[in-house]
Amino acid sequence: MNAVATETPSRIRPSRPDAKLRCEGLRKVYGSVVALDTTDLDMPEGEFLTLLGPSGSGKTTLLMLIAGLLAADAGKIWIDDKLASDLPSYARDIGMVFQSYALFPHMTVFDNIAFPLEMRRWSSDKIKAAVEQTLELVRLPHVADRYPRELSGGQQQRIALARCFVYRPSIILMDEPLGALDKKLRDQMQFEIKQLQAELNATVLYVTHDQDEAMAMSDRICLMNHGGVEQIGSPHDLYFRPASRFAADFLGESNLLPGRVISASEQPEVEMLGLRFAARRAAADLAEGNPITVMLRPESIEIGPGTAPNGLPAVVERVTMLGGVVRSVLRLGDGTEITSRSLTRPDALVARPGEPVSIHWQPEAPVLISRETTRGA
């Protein structure tokens, strides 16, 4: 862990020129429960970073500490290179969007959006121009005189976004803002939030437990586990190069199979399911002869006829069509189950339960993982 930085007399900490947010050594404990272990996090300006993880992983605690709604037991927070750890929430130049929308029911849409500007003592002319511009950005200029109860759930969420974006805060924090919406509307709002963030070059820290949402919206994902950071990187990095078994298992669907390291060279070789093959290295601490976990994503598993050359024999257990994809569960000769996913096509030959088939994968598909988790349980 990095050491906690020392506060300078000017309350300004030198850091990367593009650092919008920096957290060092943040920690929060409730009695014997560690809600957030010693945690570091940096965000450059204009980034969309998502805190993703299971319940109790620390993601909401971290967000609340940054927002100033919780006091940290240890650690420091800098916003725009200014120490913000001891500042009240209203003085941190942040905006927040909640799942509950938190709109004032007795105020019109215009007045809801204008409220944070009035609190900042903007002139009436500036307020009118800013609200109108922001309503145009969220494509709802025609609802300015309505009350929240007269809007749909999606419209209310857009107004909540508009109220947050209207005063251009330094950082925008979003705590599962789409959790109350149905899937179709949620997918639409994901696109709209990302588009709005890009148009304004806003710095957004987003909390969700929805993996697809995190993958679709994020520049980087901070995967959290046991009150700290398990892995941080782009969606591509986390999906194709997970740092641990937990990361591989949590993000997307994975076949995690036991193997043994044959060669720990730059291009490692592994033995698995009676096969010997080269694999990509996600683990840094490989040793010859040691057990290893091999990750195969379901979409990399191809199913062929039972007599296909270079295939591994299997029997189809069950097949499920999930709209755009077909999910097949197969059982190998030793009892191991493997899942395959392929695109749904009307002319595709789909194996039936009980049918013998063979499976194979591309050489670059297997990824080696040597750790259960990067953090202690």
FIZA-292006 format. One record per residue (C-alpha): residue number from 1; residue in three letters; chain; y, z, x negated. Coordinates in steps of 0.25 Angstrom, whole numbers, plus 5000, padded with zeros to 4 digits. Layout:
% FIZA-292006
 num residu chaine    v    w    u
 NUM    ALA      A    Y    Z    X
...
//
This chain:
% FIZA-292006
 num residu chaine    v    w    u
   1    MET      A 5000 5000 5000
   2    ASN      A 5014 4998 4996
   3    ALA      A 5023 5010 4992
   4    VAL      A 5033 5013 5002
   5    ALA      A 5047 5008 4997
   6    THR      A 5058 5017 4994
   7    GLU      A 5070 5016 5002
   8    THR      A 5083 5011 4994
   9    PRO      A 5096 5018 4996
  10    SER      A 5101 5005 5003
  11    ARG      A 5089 5006 5013
  12    ILE      A 5086 4992 5009
  13    ARG      A 5073 4988 5002
  14    PRO      A 5073 4975 4994
  15    SER      A 5061 4966 4998
  16    ARG      A 5058 4952 5001
  17    PRO      A 5070 4944 5005
  18    ASP      A 5063 4939 5018
  19    ALA      A 5057 4953 5022
  20    LYS      A 5062 4956 5036
  21    LEU      A 5053 4968 5038
  22    ARG      A 5046 4977 5027
  23    CYS      A 5037 4989 5030
  24    GLU      A 5031 4997 5019
  25    GLY      A 5022 5009 5020
  26    LEU      A 5023 5011 5035
  27    ARG      A 5014 5021 5040
  28    LYS      A 5013 5028 5054
  29    VAL      A 5003 5040 5057
  30    TYR      A 5001 5048 5070
  31    GLY      A 4994 5060 5066
  32    SER      A 4980 5056 5059
  33    VAL      A 4982 5042 5064
  34    VAL      A 4988 5031 5055
  35    ALA      A 4995 5021 5064
  36    LEU      A 5000 5013 5053
  37    ASP      A 4995 5015 5038
  38    THR      A 5004 5012 5026
  39    THR      A 5009 4998 5030
  40    ASP      A 5018 4987 5023
  41    LEU      A 5023 4975 5030
  42    ASP      A 5033 4964 5027
  43    MET      A 5039 4953 5036
  44    PRO      A 5048 4942 5031
  45    GLU      A 5059 4937 5040
  46    GLY      A 5055 4927 5051
  47    GLU      A 5040 4931 5051
  48    PHE      A 5031 4934 5063
  49    LEU      A 5021 4944 5059
  50    THR      A 5011 4950 5068
  51    LEU      A 5005 4964 5067
  52    LEU      A 4990 4962 5072
  53    GLY      A 4979 4972 5073
  54    PRO      A 4970 4980 5083
  55    SER      A 4975 4992 5090
  56    GLY      A 4979 5004 5081
  57    SER      A 4981 4995 5069
  58    GLY      A 4995 4999 5067
  59    LYS      A 5003 4986 5071
  60    THR      A 5011 4992 5082
  61    THR      A 5014 5005 5074
  62    LEU      A 5019 4996 5063
  63    LEU      A 5028 4988 5073
  64    MET      A 5033 5001 5079
  65    LEU      A 5037 5007 5065
  66    ILE      A 5044 4994 5061
  67    ALA      A 5052 4995 5075
  68    GLY      A 5056 5009 5072
  69    LEU      A 5049 5014 5085
  70    LEU      A 5039 5022 5076
  71    ALA      A 5043 5030 5063
  72    ALA      A 5034 5027 5051
  73    ASP      A 5028 5039 5044
  74    ALA      A 5030 5031 5031
  75    GLY      A 5035 5018 5026
  76    LYS      A 5047 5009 5027
  77    ILE      A 5052 4998 5035
  78    TRP      A 5063 4987 5030
  79    ILE      A 5069 4977 5040
  80    ASP      A 5078 4967 5033
  81    ASP      A 5076 4975 5020
  82    LYS      A 5083 4987 5027
  83    LEU      A 5075 5000 5028
  84    ALA      A 5072 5002 5043
  85    SER      A 5062 5013 5043
  86    ASP      A 5071 5024 5048
  87    LEU      A 5080 5015 5057
  88    PRO      A 5078 5017 5072
  89    SER      A 5072 5005 5079
  90    TYR      A 5085 4999 5084
  91    ALA      A 5091 4999 5070
  92    ARG      A 5080 4990 5064
  93    ASP      A 5084 4977 5070
  94    ILE      A 5071 4974 5076
  95    GLY      A 5067 4968 5090
  96    MET      A 5055 4972 5098
  97    VAL      A 5046 4965 5108
  98    PHE      A 5036 4973 5116
  99    GLN      A 5024 4969 5125
 100    SER      A 5031 4976 5137
 101    TYR      A 5044 4967 5136
 102    ALA      A 5053 4979 5137
 103    LEU      A 5063 4972 5145
 104    PHE      A 5073 4979 5154
 105    PRO      A 5069 4977 5168
 106    HIS      A 5083 4980 5174
 107    MET      A 5090 4969 5164
 108    THR      A 5090 4954 5166
 109    VAL      A 5084 4946 5155
 110    PHE      A 5098 4943 5149
 111    ASP      A 5101 4958 5148
 112    ASN      A 5087 4961 5142
 113    ILE      A 5089 4952 5131
 114    ALA      A 5104 4956 5129
 115    PHE      A 5101 4971 5128
 116    PRO      A 5098 4971 5113
 117    LEU      A 5111 4963 5111
 118    GLU      A 5119 4973 5119
 119    MET      A 5113 4985 5111
 120    ARG      A 5118 4978 5099
 121    ARG      A 5132 4976 5105
 122    TRP      A 5132 4961 5105
 123    SER      A 5144 4954 5112
 124    SER      A 5141 4949 5126
 125    ASP      A 5143 4935 5122
 126    LYS      A 5133 4936 5110
 127    ILE      A 5123 4943 5119
 128    LYS      A 5124 4932 5130
 129    ALA      A 5122 4921 5119
 130    ALA      A 5110 4928 5112
 131    VAL      A 5103 4931 5125
 132    GLU      A 5105 4917 5130
 133    GLN      A 5100 4911 5117
 134    THR      A 5088 4920 5117
 135    LEU      A 5084 4917 5131
 136    GLU      A 5084 4902 5127
 137    LEU      A 5075 4906 5115
 138    VAL      A 5065 4912 5125
 139    ARG      A 5067 4901 5135
 140    LEU      A 5071 4910 5146
 141    PRO      A 5086 4908 5148
 142    HIS      A 5084 4906 5163
 143    VAL      A 5079 4921 5165
 144    ALA      A 5092 4928 5159
 145    ASP      A 5096 4934 5173
 146    ARG      A 5082 4938 5177
 147    TYR      A 5075 4952 5176
 148    PRO      A 5062 4955 5168
 149    ARG      A 5054 4957 5181
 150    GLU      A 5058 4943 5185
 151    LEU      A 5051 4937 5172
 152    SER      A 5037 4934 5168
 153    GLY      A 5030 4941 5157
 154    GLY      A 5032 4930 5148
 155    GLN      A 5047 4929 5151
 156    GLN      A 5048 4944 5149
 157    GLN      A 5042 4943 5136
 158    ARG      A 5052 4932 5132
 159    ILE      A 5063 4940 5136
 160    ALA      A 5058 4952 5128
 161    LEU      A 5058 4943 5116
 162    ALA      A 5072 4938 5119
 163    ARG      A 5077 4952 5119
 164    CYS      A 5071 4955 5106
 165    PHE      A 5075 4941 5099
 166    VAL      A 5089 4941 5105
 167    TYR      A 5096 4950 5094
 168    ARG      A 5088 4944 5082
 169    PRO      A 5082 4957 5077
 170    SER      A 5077 4957 5062
 171    ILE      A 5063 4959 5066
 172    ILE      A 5056 4957 5080
 173    LEU      A 5044 4966 5083
 174    MET      A 5034 4962 5094
 175    ASP      A 5024 4972 5099
 176    GLU      A 5013 4964 5107
 177    PRO      A 5024 4957 5115
 178    LEU      A 5014 4947 5122
 179    GLY      A 5003 4957 5125
 180    ALA      A 5006 4957 5140
 181    LEU      A 5006 4942 5142
 182    ASP      A 4994 4934 5146
 183    LYS      A 4988 4925 5136
 184    LYS      A 4995 4912 5140
 185    LEU      A 5009 4918 5140
 186    ARG      A 5006 4926 5127
 187    ASP      A 5002 4913 5120
 188    GLN      A 5015 4907 5125
 189    MET      A 5023 4919 5121
 190    GLN      A 5017 4919 5107
 191    PHE      A 5023 4905 5105
 192    GLU      A 5036 4909 5110
 193    ILE      A 5038 4921 5102
 194    LYS      A 5034 4914 5089
 195    GLN      A 5043 4902 5092
 196    LEU      A 5055 4912 5095
 197    GLN      A 5052 4920 5082
 198    ALA      A 5052 4907 5074
 199    GLU      A 5065 4902 5081
 200    LEU      A 5072 4915 5077
 201    ASN      A 5065 4917 5064
 202    ALA      A 5062 4931 5069
 203    THR      A 5054 4941 5062
 204    VAL      A 5043 4946 5071
 205    LEU      A 5033 4957 5070
 206    TYR      A 5023 4956 5081
 207    VAL      A 5012 4965 5085
 208    THR      A 4999 4960 5092
 209    HIS      A 4984 4963 5093
 210    ASP      A 4982 4948 5098
 211    GLN      A 4976 4940 5086
 212    ASP      A 4979 4926 5092
 213    GLU      A 4994 4931 5094
 214    ALA      A 4995 4935 5080
 215    MET      A 4989 4922 5075
 216    ALA      A 4998 4914 5083
 217    MET      A 5011 4920 5081
 218    SER      A 5012 4926 5067
 219    ASP      A 5017 4922 5053
 220    ARG      A 5009 4934 5048
 221    ILE      A 4999 4944 5054
 222    CYS      A 4998 4958 5050
 223    LEU      A 4984 4963 5054
 224    MET      A 4984 4978 5055
 225    ASN      A 4972 4987 5055
 226    HIS      A 4971 5002 5054
 227    GLY      A 4986 5005 5054
 228    GLY      A 4989 4995 5043
 229    VAL      A 4989 4980 5038
 230    GLU      A 4976 4974 5037
 231    GLN      A 4981 4960 5033
 232    ILE      A 4994 4952 5034
 233    GLY      A 4995 4937 5033
 234    SER      A 4997 4924 5041
 235    PRO      A 4987 4922 5053
 236    HIS      A 4980 4912 5044
 237    ASP      A 4978 4922 5033
 238    LEU      A 4973 4933 5042
 239    TYR      A 4963 4923 5050
 240    PHE      A 4957 4916 5038
 241    ARG      A 4959 4926 5027
 242    PRO      A 4957 4940 5033
 243    ALA      A 4958 4951 5023
 244    SER      A 4947 4960 5029
 245    ARG      A 4936 4960 5040
 246    PHE      A 4946 4967 5049
 247    ALA      A 4956 4955 5048
 248    ALA      A 4945 4945 5050
 249    ASP      A 4939 4952 5062
 250    PHE      A 4952 4955 5069
 251    LEU      A 4960 4942 5068
 252    GLY      A 4952 4931 5075
 253    GLU      A 4937 4930 5077
 254    SER      A 4928 4931 5064
 255    ASN      A 4914 4930 5060
 256    LEU      A 4913 4941 5050
 257    LEU      A 4899 4939 5042
 258    PRO      A 4893 4947 5031
 259    GLY      A 4891 4940 5018
 260    ARG      A 4890 4943 5003
 261    VAL      A 4898 4938 4991
 262    ILE      A 4891 4929 4982
 263    SER      A 4903 4925 4973
 264    ALA      A 4916 4932 4973
 265    SER      A 4923 4920 4966
 266    GLU      A 4936 4914 4970
 267    GLN      A 4927 4906 4980
 268    PRO      A 4918 4917 4984
 269    GLU      A 4904 4914 4989
 270    VAL      A 4897 4922 5000
 271    GLU      A 4883 4923 5006
 272    MET      A 4883 4925 5021
 273    LEU      A 4872 4922 5032
 274    GLY      A 4863 4917 5021
 275    LEU      A 4874 4907 5017
 276    ARG      A 4881 4906 5004
 277    PHE      A 4895 4900 5004
 278    ALA      A 4909 4901 4999
 279    ALA      A 4920 4908 5007
 280    ARG      A 4935 4911 5007
 281    ARG      A 4940 4924 5001
 282    ALA      A 4948 4933 5010
 283    ALA      A 4943 4945 5002
 284    ALA      A 4948 4948 4988
 285    ASP      A 4937 4958 4985
 286    LEU      A 4924 4950 4984
 287    ALA      A 4913 4954 4975
 288    GLU      A 4899 4947 4973
 289    GLY      A 4888 4953 4981
 290    ASN      A 4897 4960 4990
 291    PRO      A 4896 4959 5005
 292    ILE      A 4907 4951 5012
 293    THR      A 4912 4948 5026
 294    VAL      A 4913 4933 5029
 295    MET      A 4923 4928 5039
 296    LEU      A 4920 4916 5047
 297    ARG      A 4930 4912 5058
 298    PRO      A 4923 4907 5071
 299    GLU      A 4930 4894 5071
 300    SER      A 4924 4891 5057
 301    ILE      A 4910 4892 5062
 302    GLU      A 4905 4878 5066
 303    ILE      A 4892 4877 5075
 304    GLY      A 4883 4865 5073
 305    PRO      A 4869 4861 5078
 306    GLY      A 4858 4870 5074
 307    THR      A 4853 4860 5063
 308    ALA      A 4867 4858 5057
 309    PRO      A 4866 4857 5042
 310    ASN      A 4872 4869 5033
 311    GLY      A 4873 4877 5046
 312    LEU      A 4869 4892 5049
 313    PRO      A 4859 4893 5060
 314    ALA      A 4864 4901 5073
 315    VAL      A 4862 4902 5087
 316    VAL      A 4873 4902 5098
 317    GLU      A 4874 4915 5105
 318    ARG      A 4886 4912 5115
 319    VAL      A 4897 4902 5116
 320    THR      A 4910 4905 5123
 321    MET      A 4922 4895 5126
 322    LEU      A 4935 4901 5124
 323    GLY      A 4944 4890 5129
 324    GLY      A 4948 4882 5116
 325    VAL      A 4936 4888 5108
 326    VAL      A 4921 4890 5109
 327    ARG      A 4916 4903 5103
 328    SER      A 4901 4903 5099
 329    VAL      A 4893 4915 5095
 330    LEU      A 4881 4912 5086
 331    ARG      A 4870 4920 5080
 332    LEU      A 4864 4918 5066
 333    GLY      A 4850 4920 5062
 334    ASP      A 4853 4934 5057
 335    GLY      A 4860 4938 5070
 336    THR      A 4874 4936 5065
 337    GLU      A 4884 4931 5076
 338    ILE      A 4894 4921 5072
 339    THR      A 4906 4916 5081
 340    SER      A 4910 4901 5081
 341    ARG      A 4923 4895 5088
 342    SER      A 4925 4881 5090
 343    LEU      A 4935 4873 5098
 344    THR      A 4931 4870 5113
 345    ARG      A 4929 4855 5115
 346    PRO      A 4923 4849 5127
 347    ASP      A 4914 4840 5119
 348    ALA      A 4910 4851 5109
 349    LEU      A 4895 4855 5108
 350    VAL      A 4894 4870 5111
 351    ALA      A 4882 4877 5107
 352    ARG      A 4875 4885 5117
 353    PRO      A 4870 4899 5117
 354    GLY      A 4856 4900 5110
 355    GLU      A 4858 4887 5103
 356    PRO      A 4855 4886 5088
 357    VAL      A 4866 4880 5080
 358    SER      A 4871 4881 5066
 359    ILE      A 4885 4886 5061
 360    HIS      A 4893 4883 5049
 361    TRP      A 4907 4884 5043
 362    GLN      A 4917 4878 5034
 363    PRO      A 4917 4882 5019
 364    GLU      A 4931 4888 5020
 365    ALA      A 4927 4897 5033
 366    PRO      A 4921 4909 5027
 367    VAL      A 4931 4920 5023
 368    LEU      A 4926 4933 5015
 369    ILE      A 4931 4946 5019
 370    SER      A 4927 4959 5011
 371    ARG      A 4934 4970 5018
 372    GLU      A 4933 4976 5032
 373    THR      A 4948 4979 5032
 374    THR      A 4959 4980 5022
 375    ARG      A 4963 4994 5028
 376    GLY      A 4955 5007 5029
 377    ALA      A 4950 5010 5043
//
